[in-house]
């Protein structure tokens, strides 16, 4: 209740515009943003491009990404500012093959990777059990397995840049709803044997993100100095998350909740903070977790279970058929 009703109060000290959160020079940095054509992803990608970063728009529908880049370039012409340095690449988190293809193409064609923002994700509120193209429960794959596969596929590029610049980052856009998961069931992450609910599956995938990030960051700090991993709760935002619900519910949601929830522009502030600000990587906390107010907070006690995080690390690499890169 506090997070929903009072989040605007908690975020009162932040800049109104997301782009103003970026106070450090990002010119020349290469940053991947997944899910950049909707919700907070649009603002995240646009703000970074506006500040001079080379932004890779990782889109399921590349035509939408191309349209956005064209729009931003027209804006720069009108304002007589530098044209954005953007590249649109196809990425479908519903297909692990697509994730691997994206990573392979990126490695072959780009020279550096400063930040990977795993922003894309789903919350299917219709409640039906849906599987991905790979036969996995959709929340598990799109919110966790696919972003992890992408991260691992680009880890060498991140480590290389981090060793050269001292600052490379992996940012997972998680959710405060991870607190609703009482613990991961590694023997049934797909909810095939336990009672299924969309909220439970979503919370489980988000808890997995936070726990995996902690395990990853602990390894990076000792094995790859200069590269860090973190997760965040962007806030409760007016987005298309209710698009699977009846039309009248969608209308009511927009009419009522738009007075309470954050705008996508406001919701992108924490992603940009984690991706660019020096404060985000200060301190010795493994896999720091940030709130919509861009403040470091302790995640749920389940997320702090180091033994469970280690088991999740092993489970995830095994499920994805990966060798331990660290």
C-alpha positions in Angstrom: 0.0 0.0 0.0 2.8 2.4 0.9 4.7 1.6 -2.3 1.7 2.3 -4.5 0.0 5.2 -2.7 3.0 7.1 -1.5 5.6 6.4 -4.2 5.3 9.9 -5.6 6.1 11.3 -2.2 9.1 9.0 -1.8 10.3 10.1 -5.2 9.7 13.8 -4.7 13.5 14.6 -4.6 14.1 13.1 -8.0 14.2 15.2 -11.2 10.9 15.3 -13.0 12.4 14.3 -16.3 14.2 11.0 -16.4 16.9 12.3 -18.7 18.0 14.7 -15.9 19.0 11.7 -13.8 22.0 11.2 -16.1 24.5 13.6 -14.6 27.7 11.9 -15.7 29.2 11.8 -19.2 28.0 8.7 -21.2 29.2 9.9 -24.6 30.7 7.0 -26.5 29.4 4.3 -24.2 27.6 1.4 -25.8 24.4 0.5 -23.9 21.9 -2.2 -24.7 18.3 -1.7 -23.7 15.9 -4.6 -24.1 12.2 -3.9 -24.6 12.9 -0.3 -25.8 9.6 0.2 -27.7 7.1 0.4 -24.9 6.7 1.5 -21.3 9.8 2.7 -19.4 12.0 1.1 -22.1 11.3 4.0 -24.5 12.3 6.7 -22.1 15.3 4.7 -21.0 16.6 4.3 -24.5 15.7 7.9 -25.6 17.4 9.5 -22.6 20.6 7.6 -23.1 20.7 8.4 -26.8 19.9 12.1 -26.1 22.9 12.2 -23.7 25.3 10.8 -26.4 25.5 7.1 -25.7 25.5 4.5 -28.5 22.2 2.8 -27.8 21.4 -0.7 -29.0 17.6 -1.1 -29.2 17.0 -4.8 -28.7 13.4 -5.3 -30.1 11.1 -8.1 -30.8 9.6 -6.0 -33.6 12.4 -4.1 -35.3 10.0 -1.9 -37.3 8.9 -0.3 -34.0 12.5 0.4 -33.1 13.3 1.8 -36.5 10.2 4.1 -36.2 11.4 5.4 -32.8 15.0 6.1 -34.0 13.6 7.9 -37.1 11.4 10.0 -34.7 14.4 10.9 -32.5 16.5 11.9 -35.5 13.8 14.2 -36.8 13.6 15.8 -33.3 17.4 16.4 -33.4 17.1 18.0 -36.8 14.4 20.4 -35.5 16.4 21.2 -32.4 19.7 21.3 -34.2 21.3 18.9 -31.8 23.5 15.9 -32.5 21.7 13.0 -34.2 21.3 10.0 -31.9 23.7 7.1 -32.3 21.3 4.1 -32.3 21.2 0.6 -33.7 18.1 -1.6 -33.9 18.6 -5.3 -33.4 16.1 -8.1 -33.2 15.7 -9.9 -29.9 12.8 -12.1 -28.9 12.9 -13.3 -25.3 10.3 -15.9 -26.1 13.0 -17.8 -28.1 16.3 -18.8 -26.6 17.6 -19.3 -30.1 16.8 -15.6 -30.8 18.8 -14.6 -27.7 21.8 -16.6 -28.7 21.6 -15.1 -32.3 21.5 -11.6 -30.9 24.5 -12.2 -28.6 26.5 -13.7 -31.5 25.7 -10.8 -33.9 26.6 -8.3 -31.2 29.9 -9.9 -30.4 30.8 -10.0 -34.1 29.9 -6.4 -34.9 30.4 -4.2 -31.8 33.7 -3.3 -30.1 32.5 -2.6 -26.6 29.7 -3.0 -24.1 29.4 -0.7 -21.2 25.9 -1.4 -19.9 23.3 -4.1 -20.5 19.9 -3.1 -19.2 17.6 -6.1 -19.0 14.4 -4.1 -19.1 12.1 -6.3 -21.1 9.7 -8.5 -19.3 6.1 -9.6 -19.1 3.2 -9.9 -16.5 0.3 -11.7 -18.1 -2.5 -10.7 -15.8 -5.1 -12.8 -17.7 -4.0 -15.7 -15.6 -3.8 -18.4 -18.2 -0.8 -20.8 -18.3 1.2 -20.0 -21.4 4.5 -21.5 -22.5 7.3 -20.0 -24.6 8.5 -21.3 -27.9 10.9 -23.4 -25.9 8.2 -24.9 -23.8 9.0 -23.0 -20.6 6.4 -21.1 -18.5 6.3 -17.6 -20.1 7.2 -15.5 -17.0 10.1 -17.8 -16.2 11.6 -17.5 -19.6 11.0 -13.9 -20.6 11.7 -12.4 -17.2 14.6 -14.7 -16.1 16.0 -17.4 -18.3 16.3 -15.4 -21.5 17.8 -12.3 -19.8 20.3 -14.5 -18.0 21.2 -16.2 -21.2 21.7 -12.8 -22.9 23.8 -11.6 -20.0 26.0 -14.7 -20.0 26.4 -14.5 -23.8 27.7 -10.9 -23.5 29.6 -11.3 -20.3 33.1 -11.4 -22.0 32.3 -8.1 -23.8 31.2 -6.5 -20.5 34.3 -7.8 -18.7 36.6 -6.6 -21.4 35.1 -3.1 -21.3 35.1 -3.1 -17.5 38.8 -4.0 -17.4 39.5 -1.1 -19.7 37.3 1.6 -18.2 36.7 0.3 -14.7 32.9 0.6 -15.1 30.7 -1.9 -16.9 27.3 -2.9 -15.6 24.5 -5.3 -15.9 21.1 -3.9 -14.7 18.1 -6.1 -14.2 14.7 -4.3 -14.0 13.0 -6.5 -11.3 10.0 -5.6 -9.1 9.0 -5.2 -5.5 6.6 -8.0 -6.2 9.5 -10.4 -5.7 8.7 -10.0 -2.0 5.4 -12.0 -2.6 7.4 -15.1 -3.4 8.1 -17.2 -0.3 11.0 -19.0 -2.0 12.0 -20.6 -5.3 11.0 -24.2 -6.1 13.9 -25.2 -8.2 12.2 -28.6 -8.8 9.2 -26.9 -10.4 10.1 -23.4 -11.6 7.6 -23.9 -14.5 4.7 -24.5 -12.1 3.8 -27.8 -13.7 3.2 -29.6 -10.5 2.1 -26.8 -8.2 -1.0 -24.6 -8.4 -0.4 -22.0 -11.1 -1.2 -18.3 -10.8 0.2 -15.5 -13.0 1.1 -13.4 -9.9 2.9 -16.3 -8.3 4.8 -17.0 -11.5 5.7 -13.4 -12.0 6.9 -13.0 -8.4 8.9 -16.1 -8.7 10.7 -14.9 -11.8 11.4 -11.6 -10.2 12.8 -13.1 -7.0 15.0 -15.3 -9.3 16.3 -12.1 -10.9 17.3 -10.5 -7.6 18.9 -13.7 -6.3 20.9 -14.4 -9.5 22.1 -10.8 -9.7 23.5 -11.2 -6.1 25.3 -14.4 -7.1 26.6 -12.9 -10.3 27.8 -9.7 -8.7 29.7 -11.5 -5.9 31.6 -13.4 -8.6 32.2 -10.3 -10.7 33.7 -8.4 -7.8 36.3 -11.1 -7.2 36.9 -12.4 -10.8 36.2 -9.4 -13.0 37.0 -6.1 -11.3 35.3 -3.2 -13.0 32.1 -5.0 -13.9 29.1 -5.0 -11.6 25.5 -6.3 -11.5 22.5 -4.8 -9.8 18.7 -5.0 -9.8 15.9 -2.5 -9.2 12.2 -1.9 -8.6 11.2 0.9 -11.1 8.0 1.7 -9.2 4.3 1.1 -10.0 3.8 2.5 -13.5 0.9 3.2 -15.9 1.9 0.8 -18.7 0.2 -1.8 -21.0 0.5 -4.5 -18.3 -3.3 -4.8 -18.2 -3.7 -5.3 -22.0 -4.7 -8.9 -21.4 -7.6 -7.9 -19.3 -11.2 -6.9 -20.5 -11.4 -3.5 -22.2 -13.5 -1.9 -19.5 -10.9 -2.9 -16.9 -8.2 -1.3 -19.0 -10.2 1.9 -19.2 -10.8 2.0 -15.5 -7.2 1.3 -14.8 -6.0 4.2 -16.9 -8.6 6.6 -15.4 -8.1 5.8 -11.8 -4.5 4.6 -11.5 -3.0 7.3 -13.7 -3.7 9.6 -10.7 -1.6 7.4 -8.4 1.0 5.5 -10.4 4.2 6.9 -12.0 4.4 7.8 -15.6 6.8 5.7 -17.8 9.1 8.7 -17.8 9.2 8.7 -14.0 9.5 5.0 -13.9 12.7 5.1 -16.0 14.6 7.2 -13.5 15.9 4.3 -11.5 17.1 2.3 -14.5 19.0 5.4 -15.7 20.4 5.9 -12.2 21.7 2.3 -12.0 23.1 2.4 -15.5 25.0 5.7 -15.2 25.5 7.1 -11.7 28.7 6.4 -9.7 26.7 6.1 -6.5 25.0 2.9 -7.8 28.2 0.9 -7.7 29.7 2.3 -4.5 29.9 0.0 -1.5 30.5 -3.7 -1.0 26.9 -5.0 -1.1 26.6 -8.0 -3.5 24.1 -7.3 -6.2 22.7 -4.0 -4.8 18.9 -3.5 -5.1 17.4 -0.1 -5.7 13.9 1.3 -5.3 12.0 3.7 -7.5 13.4 6.6 -5.4 16.9 5.5 -6.6 17.8 4.5 -3.0 19.6 1.3 -2.1 17.3 -1.0 -0.1 17.5 -4.6 1.3 15.4 -7.0 -0.8 13.2 -9.7 0.7 14.9 -12.1 3.2 14.4 -14.9 0.7 16.6 -12.9 -1.7 19.3 -12.7 0.9 19.7 -16.5 1.2 23.2 -17.0 -0.1 22.9 -20.8 -0.1 19.7 -20.6 -2.1 21.3 -18.1 -4.5 24.2 -20.6 -5.1 21.7 -23.3 -5.9 19.8 -21.0 -8.3 23.2 -20.2 -10.0 23.9 -23.9 -10.6 20.3 -24.6 -11.6 20.2 -21.8 -14.1 23.4 -22.6 -15.9 22.4 -26.2 -16.1 18.9 -25.3 -17.5 20.6 -23.1 -20.1 23.3 -25.6 -20.9 26.1 -23.2 -20.0 29.5 -23.7 -18.5 30.3 -21.5 -15.5 32.1 -18.5 -17.0 33.3 -17.3 -13.6 
